[in-house]
Amino acid sequence: MTETHTTGVRGDSGPEVARLVASRVLDVPDFPKPGVMFKDLMPLFADGTAFREVIDGIIAYHGRDSFDAVVGIEARGFVLAAAVAYATGVGVVPVRKAGKLPRATHSASYALEYGEATLEVHQDAFTAGHRVLVLDDVLATGGTAEATLDLVERAGGTVAGFTVLMELGFLKGRDRLAPRPVHALLTV
């Protein structure tokens, strides 16, 4: 494992936040399969001071009153969404892997950079026009994000924003999500 390089980093919230995130990321080779370089953000979550700065930065970027609910994408997005929802006093909605939610759901299947997956959200997760901030840990090819943003809209929500801790810019996921805005704290 190696630490992600922290000089010359960039992100949509400026170099200080980008350096903070980069300093807490570990590269794990060959996970979940050979040839994949996994970006482990657990050291960031485990550092209370750094985690608080990241959560505060996400809220400051979007504005406390710009969303009515927060969506977290399974699984690390749950951590981010719960913290932002708690700090702003709004509800949190999980977008989960298929078969994990107990009531009627909307589902979306998509290709990952290393396989395929299906995500679901409860059909009654939002009321019409609910402004929803969507959070995840990493934006890679954009398949997970695109499926989630579509699910939010199918369930009646309006996407108010989409934030990731880290964007793998070379995979062009941001392009796939256009014209929706993407907020990445760190782009590598």
C-alpha positions as CSV (number, residue, x, y, z in Angstrom):
1,M,0.0,0.0,0.0
2,T,1.2,3.5,-0.8
3,E,-0.2,6.9,0.1
4,T,-1.6,9.0,-2.8
5,H,0.8,11.7,-3.8
6,T,-0.1,15.1,-2.3
7,T,1.9,17.7,-4.3
8,G,0.2,19.4,-7.2
9,V,-3.2,18.1,-6.2
10,R,-6.4,19.7,-7.4
11,G,-10.0,19.6,-6.5
12,D,-13.2,21.7,-6.9
13,S,-12.9,23.1,-3.3
14,G,-9.3,24.2,-3.7
15,P,-5.9,22.7,-3.1
16,E,-6.1,22.7,0.7
17,V,-9.0,20.4,0.8
18,A,-7.6,18.3,-2.0
19,R,-4.3,17.9,-0.1
20,L,-6.2,16.9,3.0
21,V,-8.1,14.1,1.2
22,A,-5.0,13.0,-0.7
23,S,-3.0,12.7,2.5
24,R,-5.5,10.2,3.9
25,V,-5.9,8.0,0.9
26,L,-4.0,4.7,0.6
27,D,-3.5,2.9,-2.8
28,V,-4.2,-0.8,-2.5
29,P,-3.0,-2.7,-5.6
30,D,-5.0,-5.6,-7.1
31,F,-8.2,-5.1,-5.2
32,P,-10.9,-6.2,-5.7
33,K,-9.2,-8.0,-8.6
34,P,-5.8,-8.1,-10.3
35,G,-5.0,-4.9,-12.2
36,V,-7.3,-2.6,-10.2
37,M,-5.7,0.1,-7.9
38,F,-8.2,0.6,-5.1
39,K,-8.3,4.0,-3.5
40,D,-8.9,3.3,0.3
41,L,-10.5,6.3,2.0
42,M,-10.9,4.5,5.4
43,P,-7.9,6.4,6.9
44,L,-9.8,9.7,6.1
45,F,-13.0,8.4,7.8
46,A,-10.9,7.2,10.8
47,D,-9.3,10.7,11.4
48,G,-12.0,12.7,13.2
49,T,-10.5,16.1,12.5
50,A,-10.0,15.4,8.8
51,F,-13.4,13.9,8.5
52,R,-15.0,16.9,10.1
53,E,-13.2,19.2,7.8
54,V,-14.4,17.3,4.7
55,I,-18.0,17.2,5.9
56,D,-17.9,20.9,6.7
57,G,-16.4,21.6,3.3
58,I,-19.1,19.7,1.5
59,I,-21.8,21.6,3.4
60,A,-20.1,24.9,2.7
61,Y,-19.8,24.2,-1.0
62,H,-23.4,23.4,-1.5
63,G,-24.9,25.6,1.2
64,R,-27.0,24.4,4.2
65,D,-30.3,25.3,2.6
66,S,-29.8,24.0,-0.9
67,F,-31.0,20.4,-0.3
68,D,-33.9,18.7,1.6
69,A,-32.3,15.2,1.8
70,V,-29.0,13.5,1.3
71,V,-28.4,10.2,-0.6
72,G,-25.5,8.0,0.2
73,I,-24.4,5.4,-2.3
74,E,-23.5,2.0,-0.9
75,A,-21.4,1.6,1.1
76,R,-18.9,4.4,1.8
77,G,-21.4,7.0,0.6
78,F,-23.6,6.0,3.6
79,V,-20.9,7.4,6.0
80,L,-20.7,10.7,4.2
81,A,-24.4,11.1,3.7
82,A,-25.2,10.4,7.4
83,A,-22.7,12.9,8.6
84,V,-23.9,15.7,6.2
85,A,-27.6,14.9,7.0
86,Y,-26.9,15.0,10.7
87,A,-25.0,18.3,10.5
88,T,-27.7,20.0,8.4
89,G,-30.8,18.4,10.1
90,V,-32.1,16.7,6.9
91,G,-33.0,13.1,6.2
92,V,-30.7,10.5,4.7
93,V,-31.7,8.0,2.1
94,P,-29.6,5.0,1.1
95,V,-29.1,3.8,-2.5
96,R,-28.4,0.1,-2.0
97,K,-27.3,-3.0,-3.9
98,A,-30.2,-5.0,-5.3
99,G,-32.3,-7.0,-2.8
100,K,-31.3,-5.0,0.3
101,L,-34.3,-2.7,0.6
102,P,-37.6,-4.1,2.1
103,R,-40.3,-2.2,0.2
104,A,-41.1,-1.4,-3.5
105,T,-38.0,0.0,-5.3
106,H,-36.8,1.5,-8.5
107,S,-33.7,-0.2,-9.8
108,A,-31.0,0.6,-12.3
109,S,-28.3,-1.8,-13.7
110,Y,-25.0,-0.5,-15.0
111,A,-21.4,-1.5,-15.9
112,L,-18.6,-1.0,-13.4
113,E,-14.9,-0.7,-14.4
114,Y,-14.6,-4.2,-13.1
115,G,-18.0,-5.8,-13.5
116,E,-21.8,-5.1,-13.4
117,A,-24.1,-4.1,-10.6
118,T,-27.7,-3.1,-9.8
119,L,-28.7,-0.3,-7.4
120,E,-32.1,0.4,-5.8
121,V,-33.9,3.1,-4.0
122,H,-37.3,3.0,-2.3
123,Q,-40.1,4.2,-4.7
124,D,-41.4,6.5,-1.9
125,A,-38.0,7.9,-0.9
126,F,-38.8,11.5,-2.0
127,T,-41.7,13.7,-2.4
128,A,-42.1,15.5,-5.8
129,G,-39.5,18.3,-6.0
130,H,-37.4,17.1,-3.0
131,R,-33.9,18.6,-3.5
132,V,-31.4,15.8,-3.1
133,L,-27.7,16.0,-2.5
134,V,-26.0,12.8,-3.6
135,L,-22.7,11.7,-2.0
136,D,-20.2,9.0,-2.8
137,D,-16.5,8.3,-2.1
138,V,-15.1,7.9,-5.6
139,L,-16.1,8.8,-9.1
140,A,-14.5,6.5,-11.6
141,T,-16.3,5.7,-14.9
142,G,-19.5,7.3,-13.7
143,G,-21.8,4.3,-14.0
144,T,-22.7,4.1,-10.3
145,A,-23.2,7.9,-10.2
146,E,-25.3,8.0,-13.4
147,A,-27.5,5.1,-12.1
148,T,-28.0,6.8,-8.8
149,L,-28.8,10.2,-10.2
150,D,-31.4,8.6,-12.5
151,L,-32.9,6.7,-9.5
152,V,-33.3,9.9,-7.5
153,E,-35.1,11.5,-10.4
154,R,-37.3,8.4,-11.0
155,A,-38.3,8.4,-7.3
156,G,-39.5,12.0,-7.6
157,G,-36.4,13.9,-6.3
158,T,-34.5,16.7,-8.0
159,V,-30.7,16.4,-8.0
160,A,-29.4,19.4,-6.1
161,G,-25.8,18.3,-6.3
162,F,-23.4,15.5,-6.5
163,T,-20.2,15.3,-4.5
164,V,-17.4,12.8,-4.3
165,L,-14.3,12.7,-2.1
166,M,-12.1,11.6,-5.1
167,E,-12.5,11.7,-8.8
168,L,-10.4,9.5,-11.0
169,G,-10.3,12.1,-13.8
170,F,-8.5,9.8,-16.3
171,L,-11.7,7.6,-16.4
172,K,-13.8,10.6,-17.6
173,G,-16.8,9.8,-15.3
174,R,-17.6,13.6,-15.1
175,D,-18.2,13.7,-18.8
176,R,-20.7,10.8,-18.6
177,L,-22.7,12.8,-16.0
178,A,-22.9,16.1,-18.0
179,P,-24.7,18.4,-17.9
180,R,-25.1,17.6,-14.2
181,P,-22.5,19.4,-12.1
182,V,-19.9,17.3,-10.3
183,H,-18.1,18.4,-7.1
184,A,-14.9,16.5,-6.4
185,L,-12.8,17.3,-3.4
186,L,-9.8,15.6,-5.0
187,T,-9.2,14.9,-8.6
188,V,-6.4,12.5,-9.5
